């Protein structure tokens, strides 16, 4: 059998999820409604999903990239 090729995942630095403006911290990502404001949801092509509790919100057709 042929060997499987591993997918390369895009690494996201924690600094990319926040912006600082006028000494105020702004969070860019979407939070999980079940887990609370400390858990970001992963952004996929067609959905947002939480890695902690597996909660998923599907994007609307106009919202997809």
C-alpha positions in Angstrom: 0.0 0.0 0.0 1.0 3.6 -0.6 1.9 5.8 2.4 -0.6 8.4 3.3 0.5 12.0 3.2 0.0 14.2 6.2 -1.9 17.4 5.9 -0.1 20.6 7.0 -2.2 22.6 9.4 -2.0 26.4 9.4 -0.5 27.5 12.8 -2.2 30.6 14.3 -0.3 32.6 16.9 -2.2 33.8 19.9 -1.4 37.4 19.1 -3.4 37.2 15.8 -6.6 36.7 17.8 -6.4 40.0 19.6 -5.9 43.7 18.8 -4.7 46.4 21.1 -6.1 49.9 20.5 -5.9 52.8 22.9 -4.7 50.5 25.7 -7.8 48.4 25.2 -7.8 44.7 24.3 -10.2 43.7 21.6 -10.9 40.0 20.8 -11.3 39.2 17.1 -12.7 35.6 17.2 -16.1 34.3 18.0 -16.8 32.7 21.4 -18.6 29.5 22.2 -22.0 30.3 23.7 -21.9 27.1 25.8 -18.4 27.3 27.2 -18.3 31.1 27.8 -16.2 34.0 26.8 -12.8 32.3 27.3 -13.1 29.7 24.6 -12.7 30.7 20.9 -14.5 28.9 18.2 -12.6 27.6 15.2 -13.5 29.2 11.9 -13.9 26.7 9.0 -15.1 27.3 5.4 -18.7 26.5 6.2 -19.0 26.6 9.9 -17.8 27.8 13.4 -17.0 24.9 15.8 -15.9 24.7 19.4 -13.0 22.3 20.1 -14.0 21.9 23.8 -17.7 20.9 23.7 -18.1 20.2 19.9 -20.8 23.0 19.5 -21.2 23.9 15.8 -22.8 26.9 14.1 -23.3 26.7 10.3 -22.5 29.8 8.3 -25.1 31.3 5.9 -24.4 31.1 2.2 -23.5 34.8 2.0 -21.2 34.5 5.0 -19.0 31.7 3.5 -15.6 32.5 2.1 
